[in-house]
């Protein structure tokens, strides 16, 4: 089953859902703003993406600029930060068969699916 980490307020995230629907692929959605990933889930996600936690941070978000920009954190600290501030997680993220990809642009999904 394809899993989508989704933010309904994000146009790119909504485009990813449309992309899957037009291809008639079955998927499940997790609104990670309202159902945040815990630290263990974030660690697994980064492994699936092949990225460090800082690599999935949205550095354009106001909360990043205000609280975290210009500071250095360990991977463990980033996991705590992301668990407490899910708005900082890149979106959308598509997970399928133990691998994940940031689906921006949406065509990136073709690499995974």
Residue pairs with C-beta under 8 A, 6 or more apart in sequence:
1 26
1 27
1 28
1 96
2 20
2 25
2 26
2 27
2 28
2 94
2 95
2 96
2 113
3 27
3 28
3 29
3 30
3 94
3 95
3 96
4 13
4 16
4 17
4 20
4 27
4 28
4 29
4 30
4 92
4 93
4 94
4 95
5 30
5 32
5 37
5 45
5 89
5 91
5 92
5 93
5 94
5 95
6 13
6 16
6 17
6 29
6 30
6 31
6 32
6 91
6 92
7 13
7 31
7 32
7 33
7 87
7 91
7 92
8 14
8 31
9 33
10 91
10 92
12 91
12 92
12 103
12 104
12 106
13 91
13 92
15 106
16 92
16 94
16 103
16 106
16 109
17 27
17 29
17 92
19 103
19 106
19 109
20 27
20 109
23 113
25 113
32 86
32 89
32 91
33 86
33 87
36 83
36 86
37 45
37 82
37 83
37 86
37 89
38 83
39 79
39 80
39 83
42 53
42 79
42 82
42 83
43 79
45 56
45 93
45 95
45 100
46 52
46 53
46 55
46 56
48 95
48 98
48 99
48 100
49 55
49 56
49 93
49 100
49 101
49 102
52 75
52 78
53 75
53 78
53 79
53 82
54 73
54 75
54 78
56 82
56 89
56 90
56 93
56 102
57 64
57 68
57 78
57 82
57 88
57 89
57 90
58 64
58 87
58 88
58 89
58 90
58 91
59 65
59 69
61 87
61 88
63 85
63 87
63 88
64 88
68 81
68 88
73 81
81 88
82 88
82 89
90 102
90 104
91 102
91 104
92 102
92 103
92 104
93 100
93 101
93 102
93 103
94 100
94 101
94 103
94 109
94 112
94 113
96 112
96 113
99 112
100 112
101 108
101 109
101 111
101 112
102 108
103 109
